[in-house]
Amino acid sequence: MRPSEALDALRPAVREAAARHRTANPRVFGSTLHGRDRDGSDLDLLVDALPGATLFDLGALQDELQALLGVPVDVRTPGDLPVSFRGQVLAQARPV
């Protein structure tokens, strides 16, 4: 299944999972956003870590979303993105 298809079917559940793991503002970027995702592609998800969030929260979110969606998921915060393309991703990312 393409990540875009999985996301379309389960958007509310993705937002709920993000909130449970001390993150907010989940946004899609990368191939899924641009309609270039394929079977086997990953879902690139950008989130804002809330106060008190740890790497364990981000990892747990990633694990939960992979199980929920049945596709590979890459969870990032803006600070995780390389400076060379951070601005472009932040400008293009769209809310889940």
C-alpha positions as CSV (number, residue, x, y, z in Angstrom):
1,M,0.0,0.0,0.0
2,R,1.2,3.5,-0.7
3,P,1.7,5.7,2.4
4,S,-0.7,8.3,1.0
5,E,-3.5,5.7,0.8
6,A,-2.9,4.6,4.4
7,L,-2.8,8.2,5.6
8,D,-6.0,9.1,3.8
9,A,-7.8,6.2,5.5
10,L,-6.5,6.9,9.0
11,R,-5.8,10.7,9.4
12,P,-7.8,11.1,12.7
13,A,-5.9,8.2,14.2
14,V,-2.6,9.7,13.2
15,R,-3.5,13.0,14.9
16,E,-4.6,11.2,18.0
17,A,-1.4,9.1,18.2
18,A,0.7,12.3,17.9
19,A,-1.1,13.9,20.8
20,R,-0.7,10.8,23.0
21,H,3.1,10.9,22.4
22,R,3.7,14.5,23.5
23,T,3.8,16.0,20.0
24,A,1.7,18.4,18.1
25,N,1.1,19.8,14.6
26,P,1.8,16.6,12.6
27,R,2.6,17.4,9.0
28,V,3.4,15.4,5.9
29,F,6.4,16.1,3.7
30,G,8.5,14.3,1.1
31,S,7.2,11.9,-1.6
32,T,3.8,11.4,0.0
33,L,3.1,15.1,0.0
34,H,4.1,15.5,-3.6
35,G,2.2,12.4,-4.9
36,R,5.3,10.5,-5.7
37,D,5.0,7.8,-3.1
38,R,4.8,4.1,-4.1
39,D,4.3,0.8,-2.4
40,G,7.3,0.5,-0.1
41,S,7.8,4.2,0.3
42,D,8.0,5.7,3.7
43,L,5.7,8.3,5.2
44,D,7.7,11.4,6.2
45,L,6.1,13.0,9.2
46,L,7.1,16.3,10.8
47,V,6.0,17.0,14.4
48,D,6.6,19.6,17.0
49,A,7.8,18.1,20.3
50,L,5.9,19.4,23.3
51,P,7.6,20.3,26.6
52,G,8.8,17.2,28.3
53,A,8.8,15.1,25.1
54,T,11.8,12.7,24.8
55,L,13.3,10.6,22.1
56,F,11.4,7.7,23.6
57,D,8.1,9.6,22.8
58,L,9.2,10.1,19.2
59,G,10.3,6.5,18.8
60,A,7.0,5.3,20.3
61,L,5.1,7.5,18.0
62,Q,7.0,6.1,15.0
63,D,6.4,2.5,16.1
64,E,2.7,3.1,16.7
65,L,2.2,4.7,13.4
66,Q,4.1,2.0,11.5
67,A,1.8,-0.6,13.1
68,L,-1.3,1.4,12.5
69,L,-0.6,2.3,8.9
70,G,1.3,-0.7,7.8
71,V,3.9,1.4,6.0
72,P,7.4,2.6,7.1
73,V,7.2,5.9,8.9
74,D,10.0,8.5,9.5
75,V,9.1,10.9,12.3
76,R,11.2,14.1,12.5
77,T,11.1,17.4,14.3
78,P,12.2,20.6,12.6
79,G,15.4,20.5,14.5
80,D,16.2,17.0,13.1
81,L,16.2,18.3,9.5
82,P,19.4,19.4,7.9
83,V,19.7,23.1,7.7
84,S,20.3,22.8,3.9
85,F,16.7,22.0,3.3
86,R,14.9,22.7,6.6
87,G,13.3,25.9,5.3
88,Q,12.0,24.2,2.2
89,V,10.4,21.4,4.2
90,L,8.9,23.8,6.7
91,A,7.4,25.9,3.9
92,Q,6.0,22.9,2.0
93,A,4.8,20.5,4.8
94,R,1.0,20.1,5.1
95,P,-1.0,19.3,8.1
96,V,-2.2,15.7,8.6
